[in-house]
Amino acid sequence: MLVERGMQAMNVELVSDAYAIAANYLRRSGAISDTLVTNERLLEIIIKLLQHGEFNRIRLANKAIARFEAQAEARAVA
């Protein structure tokens, strides 16, 4: 299913799948809390990656995890 977000159509199923994979990993690693609330920072990372041309859900999730962890590490150092 495609949904218009701003001026760009986006595949909701792809975003949902990638988010579920990444969020599951990050919850298990303790990087995000184990709640049903969507982590906006993770969702934003996934959407940006999608907008830059990544359409494989596994690669999308893995890249989002790497960026999320890098940002968390940078915030911890600062």
PALUM-369790 format. One record per atom (N, C-alpha, C): residue number from 1; residue in three letters; atom name; x, y, z. Coordinates in steps of 0.02 Angstrom, whole numbers, plus 50000, padded with zeros to 5 digits. Layout:
REM residues N
SITE   num   residu   atome      px      py      pz
SITE   NUM      Ala      CA       X       Y       Z
...
END
This chain:
REM residues 78
SITE   num   residu   atome      px      py      pz
SITE     1      Met       N   50042   49941   50000
SITE     1      Met      CA   50000   50000   50000
SITE     1      Met       C   50044   50062   50000
SITE     2      Leu       N   50027   50109   49958
SITE     2      Leu      CA   50065   50171   49955
SITE     2      Leu       C   50026   50226   49990
SITE     3      Val       N   50061   50265   50029
SITE     3      Val      CA   50030   50321   50065
SITE     3      Val       C   50069   50384   50050
SITE     4      Glu       N   50034   50438   50037
SITE     4      Glu      CA   50066   50502   50023
SITE     4      Glu       C   50091   50533   50087
SITE     5      Arg       N   50154   50550   50092
SITE     5      Arg      CA   50183   50584   50150
SITE     5      Arg       C   50217   50645   50122
SITE     6      Gly       N   50188   50703   50131
SITE     6      Gly      CA   50214   50763   50099
SITE     6      Gly       C   50201   50757   50025
SITE     7      Met       N   50252   50761   49985
SITE     7      Met      CA   50245   50757   49913
SITE     7      Met       C   50266   50688   49887
SITE     8      Gln       N   50286   50643   49931
SITE     8      Gln      CA   50314   50580   49908
SITE     8      Gln       C   50272   50521   49931
SITE     9      Ala       N   50260   50474   49887
SITE     9      Ala      CA   50223   50413   49905
SITE     9      Ala       C   50273   50364   49936
SITE    10      Met       N   50250   50328   49987
SITE    10      Met      CA   50295   50282   50020
SITE    10      Met       C   50260   50216   50032
SITE    11      Asn       N   50297   50163   50029
SITE    11      Asn      CA   50271   50096   50039
SITE    11      Asn       C   50265   50082   50113
SITE    12      Val       N   50204   50084   50139
SITE    12      Val      CA   50192   50075   50211
SITE    12      Val       C   50213   50006   50234
SITE    13      Glu       N   50200   49956   50194
SITE    13      Glu      CA   50218   49888   50213
SITE    13      Glu       C   50294   49880   50221
SITE    14      Leu       N   50332   49909   50176
SITE    14      Leu      CA   50405   49906   50179
SITE    14      Leu       C   50430   49941   50242
SITE    15      Val       N   50404   50000   50256
SITE    15      Val      CA   50424   50038   50316
SITE    15      Val       C   50404   49999   50379
SITE    16      Ser       N   50345   49971   50379
SITE    16      Ser      CA   50321   49933   50436
SITE    16      Ser       C   50364   49872   50449
SITE    17      Asp       N   50380   49835   50397
SITE    17      Asp      CA   50423   49775   50404
SITE    17      Asp       C   50492   49793   50430
SITE    18      Ala       N   50523   49843   50400
SITE    18      Ala      CA   50590   49864   50420
SITE    18      Ala       C   50589   49889   50492
SITE    19      Tyr       N   50538   49927   50510
SITE    19      Tyr      CA   50532   49953   50578
SITE    19      Tyr       C   50525   49895   50628
SITE    20      Ala       N   50483   49846   50612
SITE    20      Ala      CA   50472   49789   50656
SITE    20      Ala       C   50537   49751   50668
SITE    21      Ile       N   50575   49740   50616
SITE    21      Ile      CA   50639   49704   50622
SITE    21      Ile       C   50688   49744   50665
SITE    22      Ala       N   50697   49808   50649
SITE    22      Ala      CA   50745   49850   50685
SITE    22      Ala       C   50724   49859   50758
SITE    23      Ala       N   50660   49874   50769
SITE    23      Ala      CA   50636   49886   50837
SITE    23      Ala       C   50642   49823   50880
SITE    24      Asn       N   50628   49766   50851
SITE    24      Asn      CA   50635   49703   50888
SITE    24      Asn       C   50707   49693   50911
SITE    25      Tyr       N   50754   49704   50865
SITE    25      Tyr      CA   50825   49697   50882
SITE    25      Tyr       C   50844   49747   50937
SITE    26      Leu       N   50825   49810   50927
SITE    26      Leu      CA   50845   49862   50975
SITE    26      Leu       C   50812   49852   51043
SITE    27      Arg       N   50752   49825   51045
SITE    27      Arg      CA   50720   49809   51110
SITE    27      Arg       C   50758   49754   51145
SITE    28      Arg       N   50775   49702   51108
SITE    28      Arg      CA   50811   49645   51137
SITE    28      Arg       C   50881   49665   51162
SITE    29      Ser       N   50912   49713   51128
SITE    29      Ser      CA   50978   49735   51149
SITE    29      Ser       C   50975   49787   51204
SITE    30      Gly       N   50915   49812   51220
SITE    30      Gly      CA   50906   49861   51273
SITE    30      Gly       C   50916   49933   51250
SITE    31      Ala       N   50923   49944   51186
SITE    31      Ala      CA   50934   50011   51160
SITE    31      Ala       C   50871   50053   51161
SITE    32      Ile       N   50813   50021   51155
SITE    32      Ile      CA   50749   50057   51162
SITE    32      Ile       C   50706   50019   51211
SITE    33      Ser       N   50659   50055   51242
SITE    33      Ser      CA   50616   50023   51292
SITE    33      Ser       C   50567   49975   51259
SITE    34      Asp       N   50546   49926   51297
SITE    34      Asp      CA   50500   49875   51273
SITE    34      Asp       C   50428   49897   51282
SITE    35      Thr       N   50407   49944   51239
SITE    35      Thr      CA   50338   49969   51241
SITE    35      Thr       C   50307   49963   51171
SITE    36      Leu       N   50243   49975   51167
SITE    36      Leu      CA   50209   49974   51103
SITE    36      Leu       C   50212   50041   51067
SITE    37      Val       N   50242   50091   51100
SITE    37      Val      CA   50247   50158   51071
SITE    37      Val       C   50301   50158   51018
SITE    38      Thr       N   50285   50188   50960
SITE    38      Thr      CA   50333   50193   50905
SITE    38      Thr       C   50391   50239   50924
SITE    39      Asn       N   50451   50216   50911
SITE    39      Asn      CA   50510   50258   50922
SITE    39      Asn       C   50518   50304   50862
SITE    40      Glu       N   50503   50367   50871
SITE    40      Glu      CA   50502   50415   50816
SITE    40      Glu       C   50571   50423   50784
SITE    41      Arg       N   50624   50420   50823
SITE    41      Arg      CA   50691   50428   50795
SITE    41      Arg       C   50708   50370   50748
SITE    42      Leu       N   50690   50309   50768
SITE    42      Leu      CA   50702   50251   50725
SITE    42      Leu       C   50660   50255   50662
SITE    43      Leu       N   50598   50274   50668
SITE    43      Leu      CA   50554   50281   50610
SITE    43      Leu       C   50580   50334   50562
SITE    44      Glu       N   50605   50389   50589
SITE    44      Glu      CA   50633   50442   50547
SITE    44      Glu       C   50694   50418   50508
SITE    45      Ile       N   50736   50379   50541
SITE    45      Ile      CA   50795   50351   50507
SITE    45      Ile       C   50774   50306   50450
SITE    46      Ile       N   50725   50263   50461
SITE    46      Ile      CA   50702   50217   50409
SITE    46      Ile       C   50672   50255   50350
SITE    47      Ile       N   50633   50306   50364
SITE    47      Ile      CA   50603   50345   50310
SITE    47      Ile       C   50657   50381   50270
SITE    48      Lys       N   50707   50409   50303
SITE    48      Lys      CA   50762   50443   50266
SITE    48      Lys       C   50800   50393   50222
SITE    49      Leu       N   50813   50334   50248
SITE    49      Leu      CA   50847   50283   50207
SITE    49      Leu       C   50806   50264   50147
SITE    50      Leu       N   50741   50257   50157
SITE    50      Leu      CA   50696   50241   50101
SITE    50      Leu       C   50696   50296   50049
SITE    51      Gln       N   50695   50358   50072
SITE    51      Gln      CA   50696   50415   50026
SITE    51      Gln       C   50761   50419   49987
SITE    52      His       N   50815   50391   50015
SITE    52      His      CA   50879   50391   49981
SITE    52      His       C   50890   50329   49938
SITE    53      Gly       N   50836   50289   49930
SITE    53      Gly      CA   50839   50235   49881
SITE    53      Gly       C   50848   50165   49906
SITE    54      Glu       N   50845   50154   49971
SITE    54      Glu      CA   50851   50085   49997
SITE    54      Glu       C   50782   50054   50000
SITE    55      Phe       N   50772   49999   49963
SITE    55      Phe      CA   50706   49968   49960
SITE    55      Phe       C   50705   49895   49983
SITE    56      Asn       N   50762   49869   50004
SITE    56      Asn      CA   50765   49801   50031
SITE    56      Asn       C   50752   49805   50106
SITE    57      Arg       N   50701   49770   50131
SITE    57      Arg      CA   50680   49778   50201
SITE    57      Arg       C   50734   49756   50251
SITE    58      Ile       N   50772   49704   50235
SITE    58      Ile      CA   50824   49682   50281
SITE    58      Ile       C   50881   49733   50283
SITE    59      Arg       N   50904   49755   50225
SITE    59      Arg      CA   50957   49806   50223
SITE    59      Arg       C   50933   49871   50255
SITE    60      Leu       N   50871   49888   50244
SITE    60      Leu      CA   50841   49948   50273
SITE    60      Leu       C   50843   49943   50350
SITE    61      Ala       N   50822   49886   50376
SITE    61      Ala      CA   50823   49876   50449
SITE    61      Ala       C   50894   49876   50476
SITE    62      Asn       N   50940   49842   50442
SITE    62      Asn      CA   51010   49840   50466
SITE    62      Asn       C   51043   49908   50466
SITE    63      Lys       N   51032   49946   50413
SITE    63      Lys      CA   51060   50014   50410
SITE    63      Lys       C   51030   50059   50463
SITE    64      Ala       N   50965   50051   50475
SITE    64      Ala      CA   50931   50092   50526
SITE    64      Ala       C   50958   50075   50595
SITE    65      Ile       N   50969   50011   50608
SITE    65      Ile      CA   50998   49990   50673
SITE    65      Ile       C   51067   50021   50681
SITE    66      Ala       N   51109   50017   50630
SITE    66      Ala      CA   51177   50044   50634
SITE    66      Ala       C   51175   50119   50646
SITE    67      Arg       N   51133   50155   50611
SITE    67      Arg      CA   51128   50228   50621
SITE    67      Arg       C   51100   50245   50689
SITE    68      Phe       N   51050   50208   50711
SITE    68      Phe      CA   51020   50221   50776
SITE    68      Phe       C   51072   50211   50831
SITE    69      Glu       N   51110   50157   50828
SITE    69      Glu      CA   51161   50143   50878
SITE    69      Glu       C   51217   50194   50875
SITE    70      Ala       N   51236   50216   50815
SITE    70      Ala      CA   51288   50267   50808
SITE    70      Ala       C   51266   50333   50838
SITE    71      Gln       N   51203   50352   50826
SITE    71      Gln      CA   51177   50414   50855
SITE    71      Gln       C   51174   50409   50931
SITE    72      Ala       N   51154   50352   50957
SITE    72      Ala      CA   51150   50342   51029
SITE    72      Ala       C   51219   50347   51060
SITE    73      Glu       N   51268   50318   51027
SITE    73      Glu      CA   51337   50320   51051
SITE    73      Glu       C   51364   50392   51050
SITE    74      Ala       N   51349   50428   50996
SITE    74      Ala      CA   51372   50498   50990
SITE    74      Ala       C   51340   50541   51045
SITE    75      Arg       N   51277   50528   51060
SITE    75      Arg      CA   51243   50566   51114
SITE    75      Arg       C   51272   50550   51182
SITE    76      Ala       N   51293   50488   51192
SITE    76      Ala      CA   51322   50467   51256
SITE    76      Ala       C   51390   50500   51267
SITE    77      Val       N   51428   50509   51213
SITE    77      Val      CA   51495   50539   51217
SITE    77      Val       C   51490   50614   51228
SITE    78      Ala       N   51440   50645   51197
SITE    78      Ala      CA   51433   50719   51201
SITE    78      Ala       C   51411   50743   51268
END
